[in-house]
Amino acid sequence: MVDREGGDNSSQVYKDTTEAISSHASGDVSTDSVQGVKLKRELGLVGAVALIVGTIIGSGIFVSPTGVLEKTGSVGLSLSVWAFCGLLSMVGAVCYAELGTTITKSGGDYAYLYEAFGPLPAFLQLWVNLIVIRPTAQAIVSLTFGYYIVKPAFSSCEPPKMAVSCLAAFCIITLTVINAVSVKVASRVQTLFTAAKLAALMIIIIAGIVMIAQGNVSNFREPFKTSIWDVESISLSIYSSLFSYAGWNFLNVVTEEIKDPEKTLPRAIYISLPIVTFVYVLSNAVYFSKMDVDTILASPAVAITFGDTFLGVMSWIMPVCVALSCFGGVNGLLFTSGRLNFVGAREGHLPEFLGMIHAKRLTPLPAILITGAISLVMLIPNDIYGLINYMSFVQWLSVGGSIFAMVYLRWKRPDMHRPIKFHIAVPIIFLLACTFLLVVPLIAAPLDTGMGLLITLSGIPVYLVGVSWKNKPKVFTKFVADCTKIGQKSFGVISEKAD
């Protein structure tokens, strides 16, 4: 790997690579002549933990408790669901620890499906993430950021939609620039805002402990009295809770940028998931210390209602904390989304330009920029929440596919190097849980599930034309090559090369 830290060396390498790009544009040499340009391993244990915790803790814990309580009907069952989902996420995460240390490529689910089942399933996973899941999630979290930033100024009414959209765009643009400029800076932003959101939750927890110490325990005397025990309601409550735990597998998308991944990746998982589960369960218990069930069910954002009830004139702190939490969440999403697109391009499933690295800054600049651009487009429509509903099924299908790939590779390639290897019962148990989470929406929401599958399968003709069709017309290939050259010259990027 080329050393980019020294000023003179960096300048010389940048000069050499840009000269090679220019020569390539003239037809003299190819970018293959430049060696040693690749993504650097910048993420240590603290940054990895911050990425997982910061991506998981978005707006969900401040909003989702209402949905979980509505479906469970009682304090006790609600808290049980939160604890169960934390445990389930931990089981899934340790499976991904094995996957990430066995298949050491970046890309997460995409890389695992490719390794086990070939290019088409991997492309479909990449396709649905590229066009809907990732940019839509980034747009929604950034809109939540915008809403809660301006909410204190509009305490008696809803904030203007234009102001919210502009702040959401500001959030995406700012974080896109940061991620394009430096991996270190993006990692530091993630660490900072992870600390901020944990501080916000600690405010809630400490306030709740004070309330409990004062004897506010009426909601805990008969915690399971009003429970709703039917399978459909409990399964829907699990879905609501798991939405708040989403992101536990995102570190695997950036495996190639983790320092000593065989140790750091599993350690980060073992530290992060217990932290998140502990904070989530305790935060929900604290909500019940101050507010009764009816108040929580009537609240669109439980944390904000809690702040209004307990913090008085300082209640503005909670919407600001939610906004900071969302800002960090968008940063984690952009960081990992750019890497997913980068890996897909490197494997030939996306345009070559998206698989290139800035010659000086060593960031996947084109992949990050396209991710940010699509996210900005997703701010325009009003029904992006519906798209997320369509994709919930596909997300769990992707996770289930990766765990099935893990089991399949245990059987098909038993001699693979596996620094971490759990008992086969662990992935089997999680695979059964994934099956349950796939069957429920098929029964409860067949239309949403069908739309998700339809969007996914729309990638098949794209794959046949864009990837598997080798003898494309020369005019088309020349046009793509010319666009790639222009992009290289404009952005100073080069193809990744090994040491």
N, C-alpha and C positions, 0 to 999 in steps of 0.2 A: 504494500500500500504506500502511496506517495505521501511524504510528509508535507502537510499544508500549514504547519504552525510557523515555520520560519518565514520571515517576510521576503527575503531575496529568492528563496527556493520557490515560494508560492507564486511570485511574479513570473519567474522563469517558466514554471510548469504551465501557468495560465497562458503565457506567450506562446509556448510550444503547442499547446492544445488548440488555441485559436488559430494558429498558423496551419495546423493540420486540418482544422475545419474548413478554413479558406481554401486549402489545397484540394480537399475533398470536393468542395463545391466546383472547383475548376476541372475536376476529373483526374487530378494527378495522383493522389493517394487516397486511401480510405481511412476512416476514423480508427480502423484496427491498428494503425501504426502507432497510436498513442497507448502506452501500457501503464498499468498500475492505478488507474482512476476508478475508485469505487467508494461506496458509502462507508463512513467510518463507524467504529463501535464507540458511540458516545454515551450510551445509557448504562449507568451503574445501578446499584441496588436501590438507592434512594429515588433516582429518576424512574426506575421501573415500577416501584411501589406507587409513586405519585401518578404514573400513567394509568395504572389499573384503578386505584382508588379515585383519582380525579375523573376518569371516564365513567366509572360506575355511578358515582354520586353526582348526578345532574339535578334536574328539577324533580325527579321521581319521588324521592323521599319527602319532599315538601308538599307534594300534591297527591300521590297515589294512596296514602292511607285511607282516604275517603272511599275509594273504589273497593279496597280490600275489606273494609268494615261493612260496606253495603252488602257484599256477597256472603260474608261469614255471619253477620248478625250479632256478634258478641265480641267483647274485649278479649276473652281468653282464646277463642278460636282465631281471631285476627292476629294476635301475637304469635300463636302457634304456626300460622301460615308464614309469617315473616321469618321465623326461625327455621322452618322447614325449607323455605326457598333459599336461605343462606347456606344451609347444609347441602342442598341440591346443587347450588352453584359451586360450592367447594368441591364436591365430587366431580363435577364437570371440569373444573379448573385443574384438578390433579391429573385427570386424563389428558388435558392439553399440555400439562407439564411433561408427560411422557412423550406426547406427539412432538412437542417443540424441541425436545432434546434428541429425538430420534431422527426426525426430518428437520434439519437445521436451516432450511430455506425460509426467508420471509414470505408472508402471504397468508398465513393462518389456514383457514378452511380451504382456500383455493389451492395452496401447495399440497395439502394432505389428500384432497380429492384427486389432484393430478397424479400424485405418486401412486395412489392405490388403484384408481379406476380410469386414468387416462385423460386426454384433453377436453373432451366434450362436457362431461359433468363439471369439470373445473371451470370451463368457460361460462357455463350457465350460471354458476355461482358468482363469477366475476361480473357477468353481464347485469344481473339483477342488483348487485351492489353498486355498480357504476351508474346506472341510470335512475335508480329509485332509492334504495335503502339508505346508503350513506349520505347523499346530498339532501334527501328529504329529512333525515334525522338531524343533520347539521342545520337545516333551515328552521326546523321546529324548535330546537334548543336555542338558536340565536334569536328567534322571535320571542321565546320566553324570557331571554335576557333583556330584550328591548322593552317588553311589557313591565317587568319588575323594576327596571331602572327608572322609568317615568312614573310608575304607580304612586310613589310618595307625593308627587306633585298633583295628582288627581285622585285624592283619597275618597272623594264623594261621587266620583263617576268613572267611567271607563276611559283609559288613555286613548288619544287619537291614533287610529290605525296607521296613518302616514308616519307619525313620530316613531311608533314601534317598528315599522318596516325599515325606516332609515337607520335606526340604532342597530337593528339586526344586520343590515348590510355593512354598517361600520364594524361590527363585531367580526363578521366573516372576512372582510377585506383586511382588517388589521392582523388577524391571526394567520391569514394566508401569506401576507408579507413576512411575518415573523418566521413561519415555518419554511418559507422559501429562502430566507437569509441564513439561518443557522439552526442546526440541530440542538446545539447547546442552549441557545436562547429559548427555543421552543420548550426544551426540557425544564429550564428554570421557570418559565411561565407556568408550566404544568405544576411544578412543585409549589410555587407561590400560591396559586389559586386552589390547589388541593388543601393547603394549610388554612386558607381563608374559609373554605366550605366546612372543613372539620371544626374550625373555630365557631362557625355559625351553629352547627349542630351541638357543640359543647355548651353554647349559650342556652339552647333549648333544654339540654340534659340537666345542666346545673339548676336552671329555674325549676324544672320538674322535680328534682330531688328536694329542693326547698319546699315545694308544695306538698310532696309526700311526707316530709318530715313534720309539716304542720298538720298532718292528719287527713289530707285529701286523698282518701283511698276507697271512697264509696264504690267506684267502678270496678274495684278488684275483689269485692266481697263475694259476689257470685259471678265469676268471670264467664262461665259457659252457659248461663241461664237461657239466653235468647238465641243460642247458636242455630244456624241453618245448616243442616247436615246432609242435604242432597248433593249427589256427586257433581252435577252440573254447576251449582253455585260455588262449591269449593274449588272446582277446577278453574272457574273464571276468576276467583280470588287469587289463585296461584298465578294465573297469567298476569293479573294486575301487579302482584308483588314482583314477579320475575322481570317485569318491565323496568323496575327500579334497580334490579341487579344486573341489567344488561351492560356488557363491556368487560366481563371477567375474562374473556378470551382474546381481548384486543392486543395484549402484549405479544402474542404469537405472530401477529402481522409484521412485527419489526424485529424478528429474531436476529437478523444479520447485523443489527445496530446495537445489540446488547453486549456489554463487556462480559466475557467468560459466561456465555449463555447456559452452559450445562449446570452451572451453580446458581447464577443470578436469576434465571427465569423461574425455576421451581421455588427458590427462596422468596422471590417477590410475590408469587402466588400464595405461598403458605403464610406470609405476613399480611397480605392485603385482604383476603377474603374474611378471615376472622375479625379484622378491624371493621370492615364494612358491615358484617352481620351483627356484631356487638353494637355498633352505633345505630343501625337501623332498628333493632329490637328495642333498645333502650329509648330511642327517640319516640317510637310509637307508644311505649309504656308511659312516657312522660306526657304525651298529648292527652292521655286518659286521666292524668292526675289533675288537670285543670278544667277539662271540657267534658261534658257528658256526650253520650252516643249521638243524640239528636243534633247537637251543635256541630259535631264533626261531620255528620252526614250532610248537613246543610252547607258545609264549607267547600268552596272550589279549590282552596289552597290552605291546608290545615296549618302549616307553619305561620302563615300570615295572620290567620285567625288567632292562633296561640299568642303571637306577638301583640296583637291588638288587646287581647285579654289580660296578659301578664305584664307587658313592658310599658304600657301607658304612653307617655309622651315620647318614649324612645322606640315606639313600635316600628318606626321607619327603618330600623336596623334590619328587620327580617326580610323585607323585599330587596334591600340592597344585597344582603347575604345570598339570597336566592339568585340574584343577577350575577354575582361573582361566581357562584357555583356553576351556573350555566356557561359563563365565559370560559372557565376551565374545561368544562365538558366539550364545548365546541373545539377547543384547542386539541384535546385528545382525539376527537373524531377526525379532524383535519390531518393530524399527524399520521394516524394509522391509515386513513383513506388514501392519502397520497402514496403511501408505500404499497398498498394493495394494487393500485393502478400501475405503479412502477414495475412491480413484479409481473403483472399480467402482460405488460408491453415487452419486458425482457424475455418472456416465454413465447413471444410472437402472437399473442392473442389480442393485443391492442397496437395502434400505430407505433412504429419504432421510436418516434420522437418522444413519446411518453415514458420510454425506458432509458432516457438519458439523464446525466448528472451535470450540474453546474461545475465547470472545470476548476473553479477556485473555491467555492463555498461547499462543495461536495454534498449538495442537497438534491433530491429528485425534483428539480424546479418545474419542468413541464407538467409532471403528474400532479403536483400540488396546485399549480395554477388552474388546471382543468377541473380539479375537485372543487376549488373555491368558486370558479365560474358557474359550474352546474348548480352549486348550492345557492348562489345568488338568483339564478333563474327560478329555483324552487320557492323563492319568496313571493313570486307573482301570483300563482293560483290560490284559491281559497279552500281547496279540498285536499291539501297535502296530508291532513290527518287521516283521511280515508285511505290514502296510499300506504301509510304506515300500517293500518289495519290489515290491508291486503298482504303486506310483507311479513307479518308476524309468523304466519305459517311457514313461509319460505325460509326465514331465519332459523327456525327450529329444524327444518328439513336439512339445512346446511350443517348445523351442529350435529344432528343425528348422523348425517352422512360421514362426517369426520370421525365420530366415535366408531361407526361401523367400519370405516377404513382402518382404524386402529386395531380392531378385532380381526379384520381380514388379513392385515399385514402380520399379525401374530401367527396366523395359520400359514399364510402363503410364504412369508419370508421370516422364518423364526431366527435366522442367524444375523439379522440386522443389528447394528450396534445400538443398544438401548441403555444409556447411562442411568435412566430411571425406569423401573418396570414394576408396576403394581399387579396385585392379584387379578386374574381375569374376571373375577366377580365384580370388580369396581366398574370397568367399562360396560359390562353386561347390565348392571343395575341402572347406570345412567342411560343406556340405550333404551331400556324399558320405560324409563321416565320420559325420554324424548318421544317414544311411540305414543304414550298416553297424551302428551302435549300436541301431537299431530292428529290424533283421532278425535279429540274433543272439538276442535274448530271445524272439522269435517262435518260433525253432527250439528253443532250449535250455530255455525255461520258458514254454510256451504257456498254462498255467493262470494263472500270475501275470500275464502280459500280458493275458489275457482278462479277469481281474478288474479290472485297471487301466482297460481300455477300458469295461467295464461300469459302473464307478463314474463315469467321465467322461460316458458317454452318459446316465446317470441325470439329468444336468442338463438334458436336452432338455425333458422334461415340466415341470420347474421353470421353464424359460425361457418355454415356451408359456403357462403359467398366470400366472407372476409378472411377466413383462416384456411379452410381445407382446399379451396379453389386455388391451385398453384399456377395455372397458365392464364393469368389475367391479361387483358389487352395491354399492349406496350404503352399506349397513350395514357392509360390509367396508372401504370407503375411509374412512368416518367413523371406524371403530375405529382404523385405521392413523394417520389424522390426529390423533386424540386422543392416541394413544401418543406420536407425534412431539412434540406440544406439551408433554406431561408430561416427556418426556426433555429437551427444551430448557430448561424451567424448572428441572429438577433439576440439570442439569449445566452450565448457562450457555453453551450452544453456539449457533452461528448458521451459516447457510448461507454458503459461500464466495462472495465477490464480487470481481470484478476491480477494479483501480484505476480 
